[in-house]
Amino acid sequence: MSTESWMRELNAALTEFVAVLSSEGVALGKPDAQAISDLAVRKEGIGLELARLWRGLSIELGLQDTVGLPTLRDFVTRGSVPTETFDSLEHLCLQADRQNRINGRLIEEQISRTQVAMNILQQAAVNHSLYGADGRMVGMLNRNRSIDSA
């Protein structure tokens, strides 16, 4: 496959990847656990395809498969103006990076909120001040209840 063909395929996969990252950001904002789970599976599959394509492009150019975008840019352009395909590839990489950082912050915020809620519930359990769905105080230890009545 030619360099241009590798880059076109990378562009297609990156376009899909950016769309999935964007959908993931929306799901993280709700939060929608099922959508997040489904998107994580899709993201992993696309990520594997991107790795394969990046490796193929790197090998095509005689570079290590761990080469970064700046090195790839220098090698592909060789001092000339980048092709439209490469410009698109670079733009998509930057979009993916930006959206991934946003999603990371959303995940950190969700973890923080969850940790605060867990701390509150754990303290309430220690103080025996939890309430059940019926509005009654939940007895953490009910010695009058047998295992048969549970």
ABEGO torsion letter per residue (X at the ends): XBAAAAAAAAAAAAAAAAAAAAAAAAAAAOBBAAAAAAAAAAAAAAAAAAAAAAAAAAAAAGBBAABBAAAAAAAAAGGBBBBAAAAAAAAAAAAAAAAAAAAAAAAAAAAAAAAAAAAAAAAAAAAGABBBAAGBBBBABBAABBAAAX
